[in-house]
Each structure stands twice: as C-alpha cells, then as structure tokens.
Amino acid sequence: MIENVPQTTARTATVVELAQELVRQPSRGGIDDYGPVLDVLEDWLAAHGLPFRRLRDDAGGPVGLLVEIPGGRPGPWWTLDACVDTAPYGDESAWSFPPASGDVADGWLLGRGSADSKLAAAMFCHIAADLLPRAAELRGGLAVLLDVDEHTGGFGGARAYLADPEAVRPAGVMIGYPGMDEVVVGGRGLWRAGVAVHAPAGHSGSSRTVVGAISRAAHLVRLLDGADLPGVDAASGFPLPPKLSVTSFHGGQGFSVTPGRCDLNIDVRTTPAFDSHDAETLVRKAVAELDAELPAPVPTEVTPVAAWPPFRLREDEQPAAALLSAAAEAGLPVRPKTAGPSNIGNLLAGEGIAATAGFGVPYEGLHGIDERAHLAELPTVYAVYRQAVSDLLRG
C-alpha cells in the first residue's frame, strides 16, 4: 500500500530546499565547472550518512556521483538516475527570471535544471536517506547515480558507472526525467553518421561546367528524403516507425568559389524492425546512387558516429511494473509510453539493462526559456518512487 501522500509533504519540503541549492549552481553541460554542484550534493549526502564516491572519466575529470546502499539479503540491485548537469541557458535576456534563480514562485521551482533534472536528483537522494536505516531488511541494493555528463550527449556518468568494477551491475534503472502523465518504457534507437560529399573546387564564374559539392550534397538530401522507410511493424509490438533526418549541412564560404567539400549529418531513428544495420545500408545505398549519377574524383565518405538500439519494456517487466503499479495505487491515470526521441535508456538497453526514462512533476520550458517545475505534485511523485523502490527491494 502506498504511503499516505500528505505525510510526505514535510519530507518533500527539504527535497525542494536541496533542489534550490542545486539550481543555484550553474552546471551547463560542457560549459560550467561541475565542482560546485557536486559539492552541494556531497555535503548533503555526508550530512545524512550516505556512502558516496565520485565517478571519473578516463582523463580523471568528474562525471558523476554514485551512492550505494547494499541490502542485508541477496537480490538484484536497482538504480535511481538523475542528471545534475543542464542544457545551456540560450538567450538570457528572454528569461523572465535569472536562469540560476532557484526561487519558488506561485508553486513553481524556477531555473535551469529545475525540471531536467535537479529536482529528481534531490528527490532520489532523499529516498536513499529514507531507506538507509532499514537497509538490513532489503534484498539486493539501491544505487543512486547523479550524472554530470548527460547534456553533453556523452553520458559519462552512466558509462563510468557501468565500467566501474567495484559497482554492482543493476537489474534495472529508473531515470527521473519530468512529466506526470506517462511512464516512458521505451524509445526509438538511433544511428548517426557524418557524410562528406566531394567535387572539384573552382571559380563560380568559370566557363567550365562542374557539379559542385553543394549541388551533389543537395542531390543526396533529395535521395535520402525520398528513401522508402517502413511503417509501424505491428508484429514487433513497437508502436513507432523509423525516421530519417538530415540535421546539418555545411559547405562553402563567400560567393566566388564552388567548394570541393560539403558535410552532412544524418540522424536515423531506428526500431526493432529497422535497426542500425538497415539504417546504414539505406544511407550507403543512397550514397552509391549519388556517386553513380553524379560522379566525382573522390567517392562520398560515410563515417558512422553513434548507434543505440531501440528498447521497450512490457508493462509487466521490472522496473516498469513497479513504477506503473505504484502510480496506479496513488490514483494516477499514468500510461506507458514509447518515446520518439532516444534517451539514456537506449544506452542502458545496449548493455542489457532495463530502464524507465521518465516520470516526474509537471514542467515548462525544458531546454528552453523560463524552465520551471511544478511543486504541488511533488509529494505524490515522491511517494510513487519511494513505493516502487520499496517494492523492488522487497523482492
């Protein structure tokens, strides 16, 4: 039975206090020093007797904090994960409050990272503190991963955690992205590549007719836009189709030179029925067609840069089942969702680790201006996560 939600109000008041401190420490991915935001977390964890250690990348830089609470009985480990680095501020003059505000106004926690995901980080720290006194009763163990290399796209905290020989590999992870209407139980995968299109460079006024690199690249874009992608495969049970996008197009400078090279970025969102191999085959087929129709002295180059598998948990698979059940007990009409964008759950899926990737408070302005998180629902969200974790650790 889920704990009485009103009784969590006093507890979540201190969650908000910690979240405010975190928001007031700028931690934009790849921009700010992560030391101050990690210091806030370490001070809080130490004050509450929680064991923690910093995770570092190959160069020795900090990429996260890991809290580990071993249970007194054998069983699987489960992980709560939230990032404490953030997106950039964008146009600060467009904000109606300082991006590092941390204030509470009209029931909203204000500032970059309030929604994604410093409030979740504060909540998960408190849940760990709640469980620590009764750790001996628990099966397996609980880890809390606080990542400061998520918004860079590197996911350095998660990678360091999974590579750490001292860390127990979790059976599943619950990621604290915001949004109260859905529990994200899956997502499309991705295959990404850079493409270099070549052609002889020359003067734009030359009497010699040459198909330049930009024109060749534009033709490739047309071929890719016209590529025949499959629709939803009902047999797989995956509810979304694959999608191909050209997301970057760069070449040339000024007016008088037709460039010898144009570079494209290609992003393909994959599904179980159209995987990374299929995506690469499709792109290379289009490239071969380009080089046959509009030959150039140097063949077009395709350089794959990333590939993540799609993932989708059944509603009866853990940890999705525990989170959905706890939400239902709290009276929330929460539905499972397979997301179009990829997320850190895809990285975990590639490691064979089940993940949910979103259930939290309502929000506005995520990655945009005036990011804020609504606090009225925090006691309920807190109670749901605490119940889900307790159910998992009871086995």
N, C-alpha and C positions, 0 to 999 in steps of 0.2 A: 504493500500500500504506500503510495507516495506521501511524503511528509506533508504536514499542513503548510500550505504556501504562505499564509500570513506570518507564521512563525519564522520564516526565513528573512523577513523584512529587515530586522536588525542586523542579520549577518550580511545581507547584500548592501547595507549602508557602508560597511567597511570595504566591500568589493569596489564600490564607486570611489571611495577615497583613494584606494590604490590605483584604480584606473585613471583618476585625475592626475596623480603624480606621474604616471607613465605618459599620458598625453602631453604633459608639460615639458617632457624631454624630447626634443626633435630627434627622430630616428629614421629619416627618409632613406630608403634603400639606395646604397651606393653614393650617398651624399654626406650624411652626418656620421659623426663618431658614435658608435653603439655603446661605448663605455658608460655614459651617464644613465641610459635607460636600463642597462644590465645592473648597474649599481643599485638602482631603486629596487629592482626585483631581488637582488641578493640580500640587501638589508632586510627586506620584508621576510624572505624565506628564513634567514638566520634568526630573526627575532621570534619566529614561530617554530623553531626547532626542526625545520625540514632539511633533509640532506640534499645537497645540490652540487653540481660542478659545471664549469664552463665547457662547452664544446668548441673545438677549434678546427680551422681548415688546414690544408697541407702546409700553408705558409705561416701557420701559428696565429692567424687572426681569429677573433671571437666570432662564432656564427650562431651561438645559442646557449641556452641553459638547459640542463636536464635534472629533473627531480625524480628520484626513485624511491618508492615505498614498497619493500618486499612484504608479502603476507606471511603469515605463520604456517600456512598449509600449502601443499603443492597445487599448482594450477597454472593456467595461461596468464600472461601479462597483458594489460590493456593500457593504451596511451591516450591522454588528452593533449591536443596540439593546438597552439595558437601562435601567430606571428606577432612580434612586437617591433618589427621594422614597418615602415609605411610607404605608401605612394608619395610622390612629390606633391608640393602644395599647388603647383600651377600658378595662375595669376593671383597673387596675394591681394592685389587691390580689389579683386572681385568678391573677396570674402566679406561677410558682414560681421565677423569676429576674427580675432587672431587665430591662425591655423594651429598654434600650440596653446590654445586657450585653457582647456581642461575645466572650464567653468560648467556649472549646471544652471540652465535657464529654462523655465517653463517645462520642466520634466525631461529635458534633453541634456545629455553629456556632449559638450561641444569640442570639436577639434579633430585634426587629422589623426587617424588611428583609433578614434572612439568606437567606430563600428568595425573596422578591419585592422587589428583585432585585439586592441589593448584591453577592452572591457572583458573579452573572453579570457585573455591571459590572467587578468586579476581574478576572475571567477574560478578558473581552474586551479590557481594557487590556493584559494580558499577551500575548494573541495578537497585538495590534498591535505590541507591542515585539518579538515574535519575528520578525515579517515585515519590520520596518523595515530591517534590514541587507541584505536581498535585494530591496528594492523595485524596483530597476532591472530585475530579471528578470520582474516581474509584468505582466500585462495589465490595463488599466483602473486600478482603485484600490480601496482599502478605506477606509471611513469607520466610526468608532465613535461612536454617538450615546448620550450619557448624559443622560437626561431627568429634570428635577426638577419636572415639572408633569404627571405621569401620573395619580397617585392622586386628583387633584382632578377628573379627568374632562375637563380642558381640553386635555391632550396638547400643551401649549405648546411643549415642546422639539421634538417632531416637526413641529408646524406651522411653527415658526421655521426649522427645517432645510429644509423643503420650499419655504419662501418666500424663502430666502436666495439672492440672485442669484450669490453667489460659490461656493456649494456645487454640486458636480456631482450631478445627479439620479441616484439609484441605480436599477439594473435590478431589484433585489430587496433585501429586508431579512430578517434572521433575528433574532427577538426572544427574549431569554433568559429567558422565564418557566420556572419549575421543573417537574419531573416527568419521570421517565426512561422510562416505558412507551410514550410516544406523541410523535410529531411533529405538532403542530397545523398542518394545512394549509388550514384553512378555518373559517368561523364564520358563524352567522346574523347578518344585519344587524339594524338597529333603526329604528323610527320612534317618536318620543316627542312627546307633546303634553300641555299643561295644558288643563283644561276647567273653565269657570266656569258653574255652574248657578245661576240666579236664581229668586226668588219674592218676593212681598210679605212684608216682615218684619212681625211682630206679637207680641202678648202670647200666651203659651202657654195662658192661661186664657180667652181671648176666646170669646164665644159664636159668633163668625163662623168658619165652616169654611174654612180655607185650606190648600192643599197646600204645605208649606214647602219651602225649598231643599234641606234634608237629605233629605226624603222623595222629592223629584224626583231628586236625585242617586242615591239608593239604587235608584230605578227604572231609572236609566241604567246602573248597575252590573249589574243583572239582565239588561238588554238586551245589554250587552257580554259578560257571562258566557255568555249563550245564543247568541252570534253563531256562525254556521256558518263555521268555518275549514277550509281544505282540508287533507288529509293529506299524506304524503310523495309528491312527484311523481317517480315512477321515471324518467320520460323525461328529467328535468333532470340526473339523477345526483346530486342533492343529498340527503343521507341524513336530513335532519330536517324536520319540519313547522313551519309558523309557530306562534306562540304570543302570546296577548294577556293582559296582566295589568293590573289596576288597582292601582297601587302606593302611592297616597296618597289620603287622604280627610279633608278638613278643613272644618269649618264650625260656627259657633255658639259660645256661651260661657254658662256658668251654666245656669239652669233656666227662667227666666220669659220668655225671648224666643225665638221661632222666627226663625232668621236669614234674611236676604234673599239670602245667597250661600253656596254650598258649592263648594269647589275640589277637583278630582281630578287626579291624574297618571296617564297611561295609557302603558304601555310595550308595544309590539308588536315581537316578534322576527320578522324577515322572511326570505324565501327567494327564490331566483330565480323561483319560480312565484307568489309572493305578495310583491310589492315594496312600497315606501313609498307609492306611489300607491294600491295596493289597500288598504293599512292605513288611510290617511286616508279613502278612500271608505267603508270599513266603519264607521269611527268616526262620520263625518258622517251616515251613514245612520241609525245608532242615535240620534244627537242629534236628527235631524229627526223620527224616530218619537216620541221623548220629548216634543218641543215640540208635536207634533200630538195626542198622547194626554193630556198634562197641560200645557196652555198656561200661559204666564206672560207678564207685560208686557214682559219683556226676554228676547230669544232666548238660548239657550245658546251660549256662545262656545268655540270650539276654537282654541287657539294652538299650532301646531307649534313644537317647540323643538330637535329634532335628527333627523337622518336619515342613516344609514350603510348602504351596500349590503352584502349578503352577499358572501362570497368563498369560493372553493375552488380550490386548485391541483391539477392532476393530479399523480400520483406522478412523472411524467417531466418536469415543469416545474421550472425553477430558481426559487428556491434549494432547493425541497423535495427535488429529486432528489439534490443533492449531500449534503444532511444525512442523508437516508434511506440513501444508499449508504455514507457514512462510518460510520453507526451499524451497518449490516449487516456491514461489514468488521471492526468491533470486536466482532462476535459478539453484538450486542444484538438481541433479538426486538422491535424497535420497530415500531409500526404507525402509519399516518397516521390522523389524527382530524379530523373536523369538529366544532367546539365549539358547544355551545348558546349560551353567553354570547358577546357581542361582545367585541372587544378592539381594540388599536391596529392590528391587521392590517386591520380594516374601514376605518379612516381611510385607510390606505395604499391599499387597494383602490379607494377613491373617487378616488384620484389616479392610478390605473392602475399601481400598483407592487405586484409580487408579494411575499408575505410568508409566512414561517412564524412561529408565535406560541406556541412552547413546546417545549422540550426542555432538560432540566437535571437537577440532582440530586434525589433523593427529599426530601420535606419533610413537615413537620407544622405545624399552627397558622397557616397562611397567612391573614392578615386576622383571626385570632382570638387567643386567648391562647397563650403559650408557643411562638411561632413559632421554628422551627429548621430547619436544612438539614443533611442527612447528607453527610459528607465522604468516606466511603470510596469513593464512586463518582466523585468529582471528577476524578481522573486520566483516567478513561475519557471522561467528558463533555468535558473539556478537549481530549483527543486527537481526539474526533469533530468538534468545532467547528473545531479547527485544520486538520484534514484537509479538511473541507468548504470552508473558506475558501481553502485552497491549491488545491484542485481548480477552484474558480470562477475564481481569479485566473490560473490556467494557461490558461484558455480551453478 
